[in-house]
Amino acid sequence: MIGWLLVLLLGAAAVLTVNPEWLTKIDPDWGGLTTTYPLVQVIALRPLLVAVFAAVGVVVLIVGVVRKSWFAGGNKSLLLGAALLAVATAHAWHLWDRGLANPPRADGGPRAARGRPR
């Protein structure tokens, strides 16, 4: 029972790294978390998050497969590994969607300078 609770908590914490603003559905006062000190640096390192979640997800998934095939367990490891790989995919999709170079966008993102430079 404690193992499943740990898998649920770790999975939920990993999912919340994709968009911490989802916590505003629990408490509206938690809005703006992505602009607070520790989280803004974590979100800024999204490429590193992709690599770390993917690497840890693959290792946990391999452990789950080995435990499932050789021993009588591994369900928790398989679920957590799949969740971590899904989070890595979500972060990678977000990077792909926004672009690594952060080009000008029509949705209010950074814009190119207009006019002649002085």
C-alpha positions as CSV (number, residue, x, y, z in Angstrom):
1,M,0.0,0.0,0.0
2,I,2.8,2.4,0.9
3,G,4.6,1.6,-2.4
4,W,1.5,2.5,-4.5
5,L,1.2,5.8,-2.5
6,L,4.8,6.6,-3.2
7,V,4.3,5.8,-6.9
8,L,1.3,8.1,-6.9
9,L,3.1,10.9,-5.2
10,L,6.2,10.7,-7.3
11,G,4.1,10.5,-10.5
12,A,2.0,13.5,-9.4
13,A,5.1,15.6,-8.6
14,A,6.6,14.7,-12.0
15,V,3.4,15.6,-13.8
16,L,3.2,19.0,-12.0
17,T,6.6,19.9,-13.4
18,V,5.0,20.2,-16.8
19,N,2.6,22.9,-15.6
20,P,2.6,23.9,-12.0
21,E,-0.3,26.2,-12.6
22,W,-2.6,23.2,-12.5
23,L,-2.4,23.6,-8.7
24,T,-4.7,26.6,-9.0
25,K,-7.6,24.2,-9.4
26,I,-7.0,23.2,-5.8
27,D,-6.3,26.7,-4.4
28,P,-6.5,29.8,-6.6
29,D,-4.0,31.5,-4.4
30,W,-1.3,29.2,-5.8
31,G,-1.5,31.0,-9.1
32,G,1.7,32.5,-10.4
33,L,3.9,29.6,-9.2
34,T,5.8,29.6,-12.5
35,T,7.1,33.0,-11.7
36,T,8.3,32.3,-8.2
37,Y,12.0,31.8,-7.3
38,P,12.7,28.1,-7.3
39,L,10.2,27.0,-9.9
40,V,11.2,29.6,-12.5
41,Q,14.7,28.1,-12.6
42,V,13.4,24.6,-12.9
43,I,11.1,25.5,-15.8
44,A,14.0,27.4,-17.5
45,L,16.0,24.1,-17.5
46,R,13.3,22.2,-19.4
47,P,15.9,20.6,-21.8
48,L,17.6,19.2,-18.7
49,L,14.3,18.0,-17.3
50,V,13.7,16.1,-20.6
51,A,17.0,14.3,-20.3
52,V,16.7,13.6,-16.5
53,F,13.1,12.3,-16.7
54,A,13.9,10.2,-19.8
55,A,17.0,8.7,-18.3
56,V,15.4,7.9,-14.9
57,G,12.2,6.7,-16.7
58,V,14.2,4.2,-18.8
59,V,16.1,2.9,-15.8
60,V,13.0,2.5,-13.7
61,L,11.2,0.9,-16.7
62,I,14.0,-1.6,-17.2
63,V,14.0,-2.4,-13.5
64,G,10.2,-3.0,-13.8
65,V,10.6,-5.3,-16.8
66,V,13.4,-7.3,-15.1
67,R,11.3,-7.6,-11.9
68,K,8.2,-8.6,-13.9
69,S,10.0,-11.2,-16.0
70,W,12.3,-12.8,-13.3
71,F,10.5,-12.1,-10.1
72,A,6.8,-11.8,-9.1
73,G,6.6,-8.0,-9.0
74,G,7.5,-4.9,-10.9
75,N,4.1,-3.4,-11.5
76,K,4.9,-0.3,-9.5
77,S,8.2,0.2,-11.3
78,L,6.5,-0.3,-14.7
79,L,3.9,2.3,-13.9
80,L,6.4,4.8,-12.5
81,G,8.7,4.4,-15.4
82,A,5.9,4.9,-17.9
83,A,4.8,8.0,-16.1
84,L,8.3,9.4,-16.0
85,L,8.7,8.8,-19.8
86,A,5.3,10.4,-20.4
87,V,6.5,13.5,-18.4
88,A,9.7,13.6,-20.4
89,T,7.7,13.4,-23.6
90,A,5.4,16.2,-22.4
91,H,8.4,18.4,-21.7
92,A,10.0,17.6,-25.1
93,W,6.7,18.4,-26.8
94,H,6.5,21.7,-25.0
95,L,10.1,22.5,-26.1
96,W,9.2,21.5,-29.7
97,D,6.1,23.6,-29.6
98,R,7.7,26.8,-28.3
99,G,11.0,26.2,-30.0
100,L,14.4,26.2,-28.5
101,A,15.4,29.5,-30.1
102,N,12.3,31.2,-28.9
103,P,11.2,32.9,-32.1
104,P,8.7,35.8,-32.2
105,R,5.2,34.5,-31.7
106,A,1.7,35.9,-32.2
107,D,0.6,34.8,-28.7
108,G,2.4,37.6,-26.8
109,G,5.8,35.9,-26.7
110,P,9.1,37.7,-27.4
111,R,9.0,39.8,-30.6
112,A,11.7,40.9,-33.0
113,A,12.9,44.5,-32.8
114,R,11.2,46.8,-35.3
115,G,12.6,49.7,-37.1
116,R,16.2,50.5,-37.9
117,P,18.8,50.0,-35.1
118,R,20.4,53.2,-33.9
